Amino acid sequence: MRHRELAEFTLDSLQRREERWAIVDLVGKGRHIRTVPVPSWVKETLDAWRTAAGIQSGPLFRCVRRAGKPWGNGISEKTAWHVVKKTAASMNIPRLAPHDLHLCHDSGGELEQIQFISVVSSV
């Protein structure tokens, strides 16, 4: 997902299709609509976040107060970008940017590995 798509991601987009979880009707670059498969371990991680944050509807990713409670109605594209940058730096990958994850896929990177990096960066 692009950082704009991540910022706009809502629980309604995560649906069960043909025995698998997927993000459906994702409007991407050029207004292309696509479906993104979600491995079960990613779904479990997202469910754990939802439970811990008390999120039942609306945007999945939200700002978190110092007390650890979510607030607001989502995150900005810039926030998503900074989360990926900060997580990459903590993993000793100082120059990784969100767009690099797309380039990795375009160059033949395995989707599950890229999803793992993205989920770890988002949580």
C-alpha atoms as an extended CHARMM CRD file, in Angstrom:
* protein
*
       123  EXT
         1         1  MET       CA              0.0000000000        0.0000000000        0.0000000000  PROA      1               0.0000000000
         2         2  ARG       CA              1.1240000000        3.5250000000       -0.6800000000  PROA      2               0.0000000000
         3         3  HSD       CA              1.3380000000        5.8370000000        2.3110000000  PROA      3               0.0000000000
         4         4  ARG       CA             -1.8010000000        7.6900000000        1.1720000000  PROA      4               0.0000000000
         5         5  GLU       CA             -3.6730000000        4.3860000000        0.9740000000  PROA      5               0.0000000000
         6         6  LEU       CA             -2.4160000000        3.3980000000        4.4080000000  PROA      6               0.0000000000
         7         7  ALA       CA             -3.5290000000        6.7290000000        5.8660000000  PROA      7               0.0000000000
         8         8  GLU       CA             -7.0110000000        6.2610000000        4.3810000000  PROA      8               0.0000000000
         9         9  PHE       CA             -7.3210000000        2.5530000000        5.2480000000  PROA      9               0.0000000000
        10        10  THR       CA            -10.5580000000        1.7600000000        7.1040000000  PROA      10              0.0000000000
        11        11  LEU       CA            -11.8520000000       -1.4080000000        8.6920000000  PROA      11              0.0000000000
        12        12  ASP       CA            -14.5880000000       -1.6370000000        6.0560000000  PROA      12              0.0000000000
        13        13  SER       CA            -11.8930000000       -2.3000000000        3.4450000000  PROA      13              0.0000000000
        14        14  LEU       CA            -10.6900000000       -5.4520000000        5.2080000000  PROA      14              0.0000000000
        15        15  GLN       CA            -12.9860000000       -8.2760000000        4.1360000000  PROA      15              0.0000000000
        16        16  ARG       CA            -13.0490000000      -12.0310000000        3.8160000000  PROA      16              0.0000000000
        17        17  ARG       CA            -13.1050000000      -13.1160000000        0.1810000000  PROA      17              0.0000000000
        18        18  GLU       CA            -13.0030000000      -16.7240000000       -1.0170000000  PROA      18              0.0000000000
        19        19  GLU       CA            -11.7020000000      -18.0940000000        2.3110000000  PROA      19              0.0000000000
        20        20  ARG       CA             -8.9880000000      -15.4010000000        2.5490000000  PROA      20              0.0000000000
        21        21  TRP       CA             -8.6400000000      -11.9200000000        3.9780000000  PROA      21              0.0000000000
        22        22  ALA       CA             -8.1080000000       -9.0250000000        1.5890000000  PROA      22              0.0000000000
        23        23  ILE       CA             -8.1800000000       -5.2680000000        1.3870000000  PROA      23              0.0000000000
        24        24  VAL       CA            -10.8910000000       -4.6860000000       -1.1990000000  PROA      24              0.0000000000
        25        25  ASP       CA            -11.7190000000       -1.7860000000       -3.4660000000  PROA      25              0.0000000000
        26        26  LEU       CA             -8.4290000000       -0.0560000000       -2.7160000000  PROA      26              0.0000000000
        27        27  VAL       CA             -8.2270000000        3.0630000000       -4.8660000000  PROA      27              0.0000000000
        28        28  GLY       CA             -4.6030000000        3.5050000000       -5.8330000000  PROA      28              0.0000000000
        29        29  LYS       CA             -2.4590000000        5.6160000000       -8.0800000000  PROA      29              0.0000000000
        30        30  GLY       CA             -4.2420000000        6.6610000000      -11.2280000000  PROA      30              0.0000000000
        31        31  ARG       CA             -7.5630000000        5.8220000000       -9.5230000000  PROA      31              0.0000000000
        32        32  HSD       CA             -6.9860000000        2.1260000000      -10.2380000000  PROA      32              0.0000000000
        33        33  ILE       CA             -9.1040000000       -0.0950000000       -7.9950000000  PROA      33              0.0000000000
        34        34  ARG       CA             -7.4950000000       -3.2760000000       -6.7630000000  PROA      34              0.0000000000
        35        35  THR       CA             -7.6990000000       -5.9920000000       -4.1280000000  PROA      35              0.0000000000
        36        36  VAL       CA             -4.6670000000       -6.7100000000       -1.9290000000  PROA      36              0.0000000000
        37        37  PRO       CA             -4.3410000000      -10.1400000000       -0.2940000000  PROA      37              0.0000000000
        38        38  VAL       CA             -3.7240000000      -10.1210000000        3.4650000000  PROA      38              0.0000000000
        39        39  PRO       CA             -1.8890000000      -13.1010000000        4.9880000000  PROA      39              0.0000000000
        40        40  SER       CA             -3.4760000000      -14.5320000000        8.1410000000  PROA      40              0.0000000000
        41        41  TRP       CA             -0.5600000000      -13.3990000000       10.3450000000  PROA      41              0.0000000000
        42        42  VAL       CA             -1.0790000000       -9.8120000000        9.1320000000  PROA      42              0.0000000000
        43        43  LYS       CA             -4.7990000000      -10.0420000000        9.9080000000  PROA      43              0.0000000000
        44        44  GLU       CA             -3.9740000000      -11.3640000000       13.3970000000  PROA      44              0.0000000000
        45        45  THR       CA             -1.5490000000       -8.4700000000       13.9660000000  PROA      45              0.0000000000
        46        46  LEU       CA             -4.1590000000       -5.9340000000       12.8180000000  PROA      46              0.0000000000
        47        47  ASP       CA             -6.7710000000       -7.5400000000       15.0990000000  PROA      47              0.0000000000
        48        48  ALA       CA             -4.3720000000       -7.3120000000       18.0480000000  PROA      48              0.0000000000
        49        49  TRP       CA             -3.8540000000       -3.6090000000       17.3130000000  PROA      49              0.0000000000
        50        50  ARG       CA             -7.6130000000       -3.0270000000       17.0120000000  PROA      50              0.0000000000
        51        51  THR       CA             -8.2440000000       -4.7430000000       20.3360000000  PROA      51              0.0000000000
        52        52  ALA       CA             -5.4320000000       -2.9300000000       22.1500000000  PROA      52              0.0000000000
        53        53  ALA       CA             -6.5030000000        0.4340000000       20.7150000000  PROA      53              0.0000000000
        54        54  GLY       CA            -10.2390000000       -0.1570000000       21.1880000000  PROA      54              0.0000000000
        55        55  ILE       CA            -10.9400000000        0.5850000000       17.5210000000  PROA      55              0.0000000000
        56        56  GLN       CA            -14.2560000000       -0.7850000000       16.2730000000  PROA      56              0.0000000000
        57        57  SER       CA            -14.8380000000        1.2050000000       13.0900000000  PROA      57              0.0000000000
        58        58  GLY       CA            -13.3480000000        3.8550000000       10.8560000000  PROA      58              0.0000000000
        59        59  PRO       CA             -9.6450000000        4.3520000000       10.1540000000  PROA      59              0.0000000000
        60        60  LEU       CA             -7.4360000000        1.5850000000       11.4860000000  PROA      60              0.0000000000
        61        61  PHE       CA             -4.3390000000        3.6940000000       12.0220000000  PROA      61              0.0000000000
        62        62  ARG       CA             -4.6300000000        6.6550000000       14.3570000000  PROA      62              0.0000000000
        63        63  CYS       CA             -2.4140000000        8.9110000000       16.3790000000  PROA      63              0.0000000000
        64        64  VAL       CA             -1.7440000000        7.7300000000       19.9160000000  PROA      64              0.0000000000
        65        65  ARG       CA             -1.6120000000       10.0210000000       22.9570000000  PROA      65              0.0000000000
        66        66  ARG       CA              1.1350000000        9.7500000000       25.5250000000  PROA      66              0.0000000000
        67        67  ALA       CA             -1.2800000000        7.8090000000       27.7330000000  PROA      67              0.0000000000
        68        68  GLY       CA             -1.4110000000        5.1860000000       24.9620000000  PROA      68              0.0000000000
        69        69  LYS       CA             -4.9730000000        5.8980000000       23.8360000000  PROA      69              0.0000000000
        70        70  PRO       CA             -5.7810000000        6.5670000000       20.1690000000  PROA      70              0.0000000000
        71        71  TRP       CA             -7.2720000000        9.9120000000       19.2210000000  PROA      71              0.0000000000
        72        72  GLY       CA             -8.4010000000       11.6770000000       16.1210000000  PROA      72              0.0000000000
        73        73  ASN       CA             -9.7820000000       10.2630000000       12.9380000000  PROA      73              0.0000000000
        74        74  GLY       CA             -6.8140000000        8.6520000000       11.2330000000  PROA      74              0.0000000000
        75        75  ILE       CA             -3.3020000000        9.6580000000       10.2900000000  PROA      75              0.0000000000
        76        76  SER       CA             -1.9180000000       11.8150000000        7.5290000000  PROA      76              0.0000000000
        77        77  GLU       CA              0.1690000000       10.6170000000        4.6010000000  PROA      77              0.0000000000
        78        78  LYS       CA              3.1210000000       12.3760000000        6.1880000000  PROA      78              0.0000000000
        79        79  THR       CA              2.6370000000       10.4720000000        9.4500000000  PROA      79              0.0000000000
        80        80  ALA       CA              2.6440000000        7.1490000000        7.5810000000  PROA      80              0.0000000000
        81        81  TRP       CA              5.8500000000        8.2050000000        5.8270000000  PROA      81              0.0000000000
        82        82  HSD       CA              7.5260000000        9.1430000000        9.1210000000  PROA      82              0.0000000000
        83        83  VAL       CA              6.5220000000        5.8510000000       10.7780000000  PROA      83              0.0000000000
        84        84  VAL       CA              8.1900000000        3.8590000000        7.9920000000  PROA      84              0.0000000000
        85        85  LYS       CA             11.3100000000        6.0660000000        8.1420000000  PROA      85              0.0000000000
        86        86  LYS       CA             11.5690000000        5.8280000000       11.9420000000  PROA      86              0.0000000000
        87        87  THR       CA             11.0500000000        2.0620000000       11.9860000000  PROA      87              0.0000000000
        88        88  ALA       CA             13.5810000000        1.5590000000        9.1990000000  PROA      88              0.0000000000
        89        89  ALA       CA             16.1310000000        3.6280000000       11.1400000000  PROA      89              0.0000000000
        90        90  SER       CA             15.4970000000        1.5290000000       14.2570000000  PROA      90              0.0000000000
        91        91  MET       CA             16.2060000000       -1.5560000000       12.1290000000  PROA      91              0.0000000000
        92        92  ASN       CA             19.4870000000        0.0520000000       11.0520000000  PROA      92              0.0000000000
        93        93  ILE       CA             18.2040000000        0.8150000000        7.5370000000  PROA      93              0.0000000000
        94        94  PRO       CA             18.6670000000        4.6010000000        7.6160000000  PROA      94              0.0000000000
        95        95  ARG       CA             17.7560000000        5.4590000000        4.0430000000  PROA      95              0.0000000000
        96        96  LEU       CA             14.6200000000        3.3990000000        3.5050000000  PROA      96              0.0000000000
        97        97  ALA       CA             11.5800000000        5.3710000000        2.4040000000  PROA      97              0.0000000000
        98        98  PRO       CA              8.0300000000        4.0720000000        1.9000000000  PROA      98              0.0000000000
        99        99  HSD       CA              8.3880000000        4.2920000000       -1.8740000000  PROA      99              0.0000000000
       100       100  ASP       CA             11.3970000000        1.9540000000       -1.6950000000  PROA      100             0.0000000000
       101       101  LEU       CA              9.0250000000       -0.8500000000       -0.6590000000  PROA      101             0.0000000000
       102       102  HSD       CA              7.1710000000       -0.4220000000       -3.9830000000  PROA      102             0.0000000000
       103       103  LEU       CA             10.4530000000       -0.4120000000       -5.8840000000  PROA      103             0.0000000000
       104       104  CYS       CA             11.4050000000       -3.6090000000       -4.0720000000  PROA      104             0.0000000000
       105       105  HSD       CA              8.2080000000       -5.2750000000       -5.3170000000  PROA      105             0.0000000000
       106       106  ASP       CA              8.7000000000       -3.9530000000       -8.8500000000  PROA      106             0.0000000000
       107       107  SER       CA             12.2010000000       -5.4600000000       -8.8160000000  PROA      107             0.0000000000
       108       108  GLY       CA             10.9360000000       -8.9150000000       -7.8950000000  PROA      108             0.0000000000
       109       109  GLY       CA             10.8190000000       -8.7110000000       -4.0870000000  PROA      109             0.0000000000
       110       110  GLU       CA              8.5180000000      -11.2140000000       -2.4240000000  PROA      110             0.0000000000
       111       111  LEU       CA              5.1740000000       -9.6440000000       -1.4810000000  PROA      111             0.0000000000
       112       112  GLU       CA              5.0370000000      -11.3770000000        1.9200000000  PROA      112             0.0000000000
       113       113  GLN       CA              8.4520000000       -9.9760000000        2.8840000000  PROA      113             0.0000000000
       114       114  ILE       CA              7.4130000000       -6.4730000000        1.8560000000  PROA      114             0.0000000000
       115       115  GLN       CA              4.1160000000       -6.8360000000        3.7510000000  PROA      115             0.0000000000
       116       116  PHE       CA              6.0640000000       -7.9440000000        6.8250000000  PROA      116             0.0000000000
       117       117  ILE       CA              8.2730000000       -4.8390000000        6.6410000000  PROA      117             0.0000000000
       118       118  SER       CA              5.1980000000       -2.6540000000        6.1230000000  PROA      118             0.0000000000
       119       119  VAL       CA              3.2420000000       -4.1510000000        9.0350000000  PROA      119             0.0000000000
       120       120  VAL       CA              6.2080000000       -3.9740000000       11.3910000000  PROA      120             0.0000000000
       121       121  SER       CA              6.6310000000       -0.3460000000       10.3570000000  PROA      121             0.0000000000
       122       122  SER       CA              2.9660000000        0.4630000000       10.9360000000  PROA      122             0.0000000000
       123       123  VAL       CA              2.4540000000       -1.1240000000       14.3450000000  PROA      123             0.0000000000
